[in-house]
Amino acid sequence: MNTVTLYPTDKKVKVRKPDGGHLNENGEPVVMTAFWHRRVRDGSVTQDAPEDAINTAKDNIDTAKDSAKPKGSK
């Protein structure tokens, strides 16, 4: 089966998983079953990372680049 990372479309609303737990608000990999296809179709989850997750990842990359520069360089 196909595994993809799914994200809740609204972080304020918890999305229930088939095992009874909740989908991580920062997204998590799941096997695409009929259950998850229904959640995508009804708009509860998306395969697209939310903007704030993308911005956080960019900030982490920029911070890592800045810390790798030798002292005294700009």
Rosetta silent file (secondary structure, phi, psi, omega in degrees, C-alpha in Angstrom):
SEQUENCE: MNTVTLYPTDKKVKVRKPDGGHLNENGEPVVMTAFWHRRVRDGSVTQDAPEDAINTAKDNIDTAKDSAKPKGSK
SCORE:     score description
SCORE:     0.000 S_00000001
   1 L     0.000  163.396 -175.667    0.000    0.000    0.000 S_00000001
   2 L   -88.776  129.242  177.562    0.946    3.619   -0.485 S_00000001
   3 E  -107.502  130.455  178.113    2.298    5.601    2.495 S_00000001
   4 E  -136.386  161.700  175.027    1.979    9.410    2.548 S_00000001
   5 E   -93.665  124.971  178.941    2.295   12.158    5.146 S_00000001
   6 E  -112.556  148.051 -179.675   -1.049   13.685    6.036 S_00000001
   7 E  -126.482  139.902  173.138   -1.713   16.928    7.919 S_00000001
   8 E   -63.862  142.300  179.456   -4.923   18.085    9.610 S_00000001
   9 L   -76.023  -22.358  178.637   -6.433   20.989    7.682 S_00000001
  10 L  -133.146  114.809 -177.264   -7.313   22.746   10.959 S_00000001
  11 L   -65.903  -17.866 -179.957   -4.933   22.421   13.922 S_00000001
  12 L   -77.874  -19.657 -177.357   -7.789   23.273   16.303 S_00000001
  13 L  -108.090  122.143  178.692   -9.719   20.135   15.271 S_00000001
  14 L   -79.294  135.543  179.345   -8.292   16.737   16.190 S_00000001
  15 L  -102.427  121.115 -178.571   -8.549   14.085   13.478 S_00000001
  16 E   -75.132  137.550  174.616   -9.269   10.609   14.793 S_00000001
  17 L   -93.403  162.295 -179.165   -7.196    7.704   13.416 S_00000001
  18 L   -59.360  -27.183 -179.162   -8.677    4.245   12.835 S_00000001
  19 L   -83.157   -0.442  177.754   -6.860    2.911   15.936 S_00000001
  20 L   102.226  -16.801  178.242   -8.598    5.509   18.151 S_00000001
  21 L   -79.077 -170.656  179.080   -5.671    7.915   18.523 S_00000001
  22 E  -117.779  145.149  175.525   -5.336   11.348   16.921 S_00000001
  23 L   -66.401  134.499  179.488   -3.343   12.393   13.875 S_00000001
  24 L   -59.159  133.919 -177.656   -0.321   14.469   14.899 S_00000001
  25 L   -65.216  -18.840  177.428   -1.055   18.167   14.284 S_00000001
  26 L   -95.150    9.271  178.674    2.349   18.491   12.583 S_00000001
  27 L    91.004  154.145  175.008    1.510   15.634   10.215 S_00000001
  28 E  -159.431  152.368  178.924    2.485   11.992   10.206 S_00000001
  29 E   -71.917  136.992  177.678    2.975    9.199    7.695 S_00000001
  30 E  -138.329  154.612  173.294   -0.022    6.911    7.207 S_00000001
  31 E   -82.156  126.754 -176.499   -0.888    4.043    4.903 S_00000001
  32 L   -74.141   97.383  175.161   -3.536    5.296    2.461 S_00000001
  33 L  -103.642  178.625  177.425   -6.544    3.110    3.177 S_00000001
  34 H   -57.381  -35.683  179.112  -10.198    3.776    2.363 S_00000001
  35 H   -56.891  -50.590 -176.773  -10.444    5.512    5.770 S_00000001
  36 H   -72.117  -32.530  175.098   -7.772    8.092    4.876 S_00000001
  37 H   -61.771  -38.281  176.807   -9.110    8.562    1.346 S_00000001
  38 H   -65.779  -41.483  179.761  -12.457    9.519    2.928 S_00000001
  39 H   -64.401  -37.531  176.695  -10.738   11.985    5.299 S_00000001
  40 H   -66.439  -45.534 -177.897   -8.951   13.617    2.325 S_00000001
  41 H   -63.493  -37.340 -179.181  -12.192   13.749    0.338 S_00000001
  42 L   -84.705   -2.334  174.142  -14.164   15.294    3.231 S_00000001
  43 L    87.858    9.217  179.755  -11.438   17.917    3.797 S_00000001
  44 L   -74.296  -31.543 -178.647  -10.314   16.815    7.278 S_00000001
  45 E  -134.571  162.752  178.650   -6.733   16.150    6.151 S_00000001
  46 E  -142.909  156.581  175.624   -4.431   17.169    3.336 S_00000001
  47 L   -88.035  -10.272 -179.257   -1.173   15.958    1.837 S_00000001
  48 L   -86.651  128.064  178.431    0.045   19.557    1.560 S_00000001
  49 L   -65.537  137.749  177.174    2.114   20.784    4.481 S_00000001
  50 L   -63.375  153.677 -177.502    0.577   23.846    6.158 S_00000001
  51 H   -55.072  -41.264 -177.347    2.364   27.156    5.539 S_00000001
  52 H   -66.589  -30.678  176.748    3.589   27.473    9.137 S_00000001
  53 H   -70.000  -38.736  178.338    5.260   24.037    8.913 S_00000001
  54 H   -66.654  -44.086  179.660    6.993   25.088    5.687 S_00000001
  55 H   -64.113  -38.580  178.199    8.114   28.402    7.218 S_00000001
  56 H   -63.428  -42.254  179.265    9.428   26.615   10.327 S_00000001
  57 H   -64.083  -41.609  178.255   11.449   24.241    8.151 S_00000001
  58 H   -63.332  -42.554  179.396   12.879   27.188    6.163 S_00000001
  59 H   -61.246  -40.942  179.418   13.806   29.001    9.384 S_00000001
  60 H   -64.565  -38.761  178.618   15.620   25.899   10.647 S_00000001
  61 H   -67.380  -44.683  179.586   17.581   25.634    7.384 S_00000001
  62 H   -61.781  -40.299  178.704   18.494   29.350    7.469 S_00000001
  63 H   -63.868  -41.999  179.719   19.643   29.042   11.096 S_00000001
  64 H   -64.810  -39.146  178.747   21.796   26.040   10.246 S_00000001
  65 H   -64.658  -43.295 -179.393   23.397   27.934    7.327 S_00000001
  66 H   -63.971  -38.084 -177.823   24.137   30.947    9.555 S_00000001
  67 H   -75.050  -16.053 -179.332   25.729   28.809   12.243 S_00000001
  68 H   -86.353  -10.999 -179.564   27.981   27.103    9.670 S_00000001
  69 L   -73.623  143.683  176.440   29.616   30.382    8.618 S_00000001
  70 L   -65.396  152.900  179.824   33.086   31.140    9.997 S_00000001
  71 L   -63.258  141.297  178.299   33.282   33.823   12.661 S_00000001
  72 L    88.871   -7.310  178.409   33.717   37.313   11.330 S_00000001
  73 L   -96.016  159.323 -178.413   32.087   36.612    7.953 S_00000001
  74 L  -110.617    0.000    0.000   28.820   38.132    6.815 S_00000001
